[in-house]
Amino acid sequence: MRKIAFSWAEFAEKEYRVSCIYEEGDLEDVVHFSKPGAHGRLSITHNRLLVNVHLGVLLSPFKKNIENQISKNFDILILQ
């Protein structure tokens, strides 16, 4: 699962121009990400992946599209 989190961070930096800080832990890895108008965190363990995204006022109308893109990206990474 660690590979998935790291791959997503690299992808997000390139594709969405977000800044990512990757923290590797013993039981959980965390990726903090941010860009103007949005920030969040991805936490991943051996059997769980959790994404929390906080959208600013200007990006809130695109919430559903953003959720779909995030889900689609993780589906692709997990199936690789």
N, C-alpha and C positions, 0 to 999 in steps of 0.2 A: 504494500500500500504506500510505502514511503516514496517509491518511484512515481506513483500516480500524482501525489501532492507536488513533488518537485517538477514533474513534467507540466502540470497545470500552471504552476507559477511561471515557468519559462514561457509557456503559450500565452498566458494572460499579459505578461510584460510586452511581448511582441505584438500580439493581435489587438489588445485593448488599451495598450499604453498605460497600464497601471504599475505602480511601484509595489514591489513585493519584498517582504522581509520573511525569510524562512527560518524557523526555529525547530531544530531537531531535538526531540526529547526521548527519554527512556521508554515511556508508555504512549506518548502522543506527540505527533509533529503538528506544528501550527504554521500557517502562512497568513500573515497580515497583509492586506492589500488596500491600496487607496489610489484615488485619482480625483480631480475636482468633481464634486457632486456625488461621490460614492466612496464608501470604505467598507471593509468587512474582514472576515476571518474564515479560514478553512482549517478545520481541525480533523485529524485523521489518526485512527488507531489501527490495530491489526484487523478489526472487523466493523469499523464504523467510519463514515465520512459525513461531516456536518459542515454546511456552508451557511454563514450569516452575512447578509448584505444589507447595508443601510444606504438608502438612496436619498439624495437631496430633493428639494422641491422640483427642480427642473427635470430630473430623471424619473420621478415617480410615475408619470403617465406611461412610461415604457416598462413598468414593472413586469408585466406578463411576458413580454418579449425577452427581457433580460433573464427571467427565470427559465424560459424555454432554451435559451442559448447556453446557459450554465449547465442545465441538465443534459443537453445534447453533447456538450464538450466532455462531460464526465462519462457519459455512455461510451463515447469513442475511446477515451483513455482506458477505461476499465476493460473493454473488449479486446484491447491490443495485446 
